[in-house]
């Protein structure tokens, strides 16, 4: 058999999608599956974005500029200015989803075997992106007992070494929903400055914040402008995950000019996606108010219901639409598969993402799951009914 690369062998399987065959089989048996495993909101994409694609007068779907359609980048400048962030279009690189922005960042900022520090649990695909780039993850563990707050700066300093090139955070956090405060970002700023590191801030969930305090972006940190790379995306903001449009933003001119070379190698981001994303910037405030109110209600119901189930613990997320819940089970990977393959309640079951896939440290997350509260409250009620009943009869309950 032809050779498979070591990089291919080391590429991790998605904990979010690996149970899909079991969910498909449950559906084949006629069971209703409630998908709490993936961050796909059930909110309609704004009509203004859909109409822009339907009404395009383009006769040819041509390549765009490798950095993104100029009119879109100029419109993004105004979008961020309204958020209190001053940038220009040359500091924006439009990417094929936020994912490509992270890949370009790792490829540009780090060499093989360089290290990036990431508080865990973290978005599982960070493991995949770093594997592609030949970069090593140095995890630093946050805990459910502390609501997954930023670990102490001393813990960061203990693992910084000559190979360390960056710190990566997701704010609000996927998978925990933790919202990093301005004070925590200022602590990271001191580290970045002291050790001459990059701060990569994945802010794709910034529109899902349940605190009265204003959101604080890493781009607002003063004195480390050349160190900050911000990743953003339209996927969650406009409920348009399949649009596959994101952007990375940095004021570091050398950095973004180098990233552009990677962008040129893939030619351009999707044309129709950019057309829709540009139009989506004009989405009404009413859309965001409705989304905020809806997810605020879902967050509150999810946390209250989970903590009422015997043996279950869930912190109260400050943002995004996820929570990590601790379950009274021997192994969450086995439990999540068992719920799909061997369990049903009123011909229904529930799909969750096992927590172990969101940690880099072996053995952690063994009794945790990530729950995405992306369904309406009625469906969440049915899903949690299934979870509660499953925990009563699971053979590996602890």
Secondary structure as GFF3:
##gff-version 3
##sequence-region A 1 398
A	DSSP	alpha_helix	6	10	.	.	.	ID=ss1
A	DSSP	alpha_helix	20	28	.	.	.	ID=ss2
A	DSSP	beta_strand	32	35	.	.	.	ID=ss3
A	DSSP	alpha_helix	47	54	.	.	.	ID=ss4
A	DSSP	alpha_helix	70	81	.	.	.	ID=ss5
A	DSSP	three_ten_helix	89	91	.	.	.	ID=ss6
A	DSSP	beta_strand	92	95	.	.	.	ID=ss7
A	DSSP	alpha_helix	97	109	.	.	.	ID=ss8
A	DSSP	beta_strand	115	120	.	.	.	ID=ss9
A	DSSP	alpha_helix	125	133	.	.	.	ID=ss10
A	DSSP	beta_strand	136	141	.	.	.	ID=ss11
A	DSSP	three_ten_helix	144	146	.	.	.	ID=ss12
A	DSSP	alpha_helix	153	159	.	.	.	ID=ss13
A	DSSP	beta_strand	164	170	.	.	.	ID=ss14
A	DSSP	alpha_helix	182	195	.	.	.	ID=ss15
A	DSSP	beta_strand	198	202	.	.	.	ID=ss16
A	DSSP	three_ten_helix	218	220	.	.	.	ID=ss17
A	DSSP	three_ten_helix	225	227	.	.	.	ID=ss18
A	DSSP	beta_strand	228	233	.	.	.	ID=ss19
A	DSSP	three_ten_helix	241	243	.	.	.	ID=ss20
A	DSSP	beta_strand	246	249	.	.	.	ID=ss21
A	DSSP	alpha_helix	253	265	.	.	.	ID=ss22
A	DSSP	alpha_helix	271	280	.	.	.	ID=ss23
A	DSSP	alpha_helix	285	308	.	.	.	ID=ss24
A	DSSP	beta_strand	313	314	.	.	.	ID=ss25
A	DSSP	beta_strand	322	326	.	.	.	ID=ss26
A	DSSP	alpha_helix	332	341	.	.	.	ID=ss27
A	DSSP	beta_strand	348	351	.	.	.	ID=ss28
A	DSSP	beta_strand	353	354	.	.	.	ID=ss29
A	DSSP	three_ten_helix	355	358	.	.	.	ID=ss30
A	DSSP	beta_strand	368	372	.	.	.	ID=ss31
A	DSSP	alpha_helix	377	393	.	.	.	ID=ss32
###
